[in-house]
Amino acid sequence: MDRQGKLIILSGPSGSGKSTVVFRMLSERNDCCFSISATTRSAREGEVDGREYFFVTRERFLQMIRDDELLEHAQYVSNYYGTPRAFVEEKLQNGMNVILDIEIQGARQVFQKVPDAVTVFMLPPSLTELRERLVLRGTETADAIEARLTRARQEIAEADFYRYMIFNDDVARAAKELSSIIDAEHCRFNSSGIQMILES
């Protein structure tokens, strides 16, 4: 029996390792993909339209907002970013599980429009460990790291509407847990699926 894919909303503080875990999981299964966002920023060298992002004009993006073509959107600095509804729905209908790596505000927007989306919040083992990870990146000042830690505390406090949480103290185990969550969601009792069997 063909099955529709699941929409997975994945959030977590910067440095919690979301991308690393997802890429590990993607290397082990072929029924999952990252969602591709639309953005008004210019493509950087090496980026390809439809691969890293869908690059659109500001006018087109605003039209997408008016026409409800986005599951969520936000503005960062002077550019817009958002999740195109059509891309996600097409992948789901084709049986792909689509993963959205988004912040809590965007997650709330998507969850309002897609209430059966699967919400997963990824946590570091501790805030001390999170600080160490951010320092090891070597890409930010001490003040920027403290700002990220403050934001992390806020995000964790606001994450009470997520259905699942994963503590990423081991990438392989966290990837396995994320994969298990997706499998379990496909096994949830579904009255429409029962009806299909009864009518067959």
C-alpha positions, 0 to 999 in steps of 0.5 A, a space after each residue: 500500500 502506498 503511503 504518504 510521507 511525513 512532514 518532520 519539523 526539527 528544531 533546536 539551539 544553534 550548536 545542537 547538531 541538527 544538520 549533522 544528525 540529519 545528514 547521518 540519517 539521510 545516508 542510511 535511508 532513501 525516503 527522506 529529504 531536506 525541504 528547500 527554502 525560497 529566499 530573496 537573497 542572491 545566490 552565492 558562488 557554487 549555489 544552484 537554484 532549486 538545490 540550496 534554495 529557490 532564489 526569487 525576487 522580493 516581489 515574487 516572495 511577497 506575492 507568495 505570502 499573499 497567495 498563501 504559498 508558504 508554510 512559514 516565512 521570516 525576514 532576516 536582515 534585509 532578506 526573506 526566507 520561507 518554506 514553499 508549500 508546493 514543494 513540500 506537498 509534492 514530496 509528501 504525496 510521492 512518499 518522501 518524508 520531508 524534514 524542515 530544519 527551522 526555528 521555533 517561530 517558524 515551527 509554530 507557523 507550520 504546525 498551525 497549517 499542518 497540525 499532523 506534522 511531526 515535531 522534534 526538538 534536538 537538545 545538546 547534552 547540557 548547556 556547558 557542552 553547547 558552549 564548548 561546541 560553539 567555542 570549538 567552531 571558532 567562528 564567533 566572538 565570546 559575546 556572540 557565543 553568550 548571545 547564542 546561549 541566552 537564545 538557546 535557553 529561551 528556545 528550550 523554555 518555549 519548546 513545550 509543544 514539540 512531540 519528541 525530543 532527542 538528546 544529541 550526545 552521540 550522533 549515530 544514536 541521535 540519527 537512529 532515534 530520529 529515524 525510529 521516530 519517523 518509522 513510528 509515526 508511519 505506524 500510528 493508528 489511522 482510521 482512513 487506512 483501516 477503511 481502505 482495507 475494509 473496502 478492498 
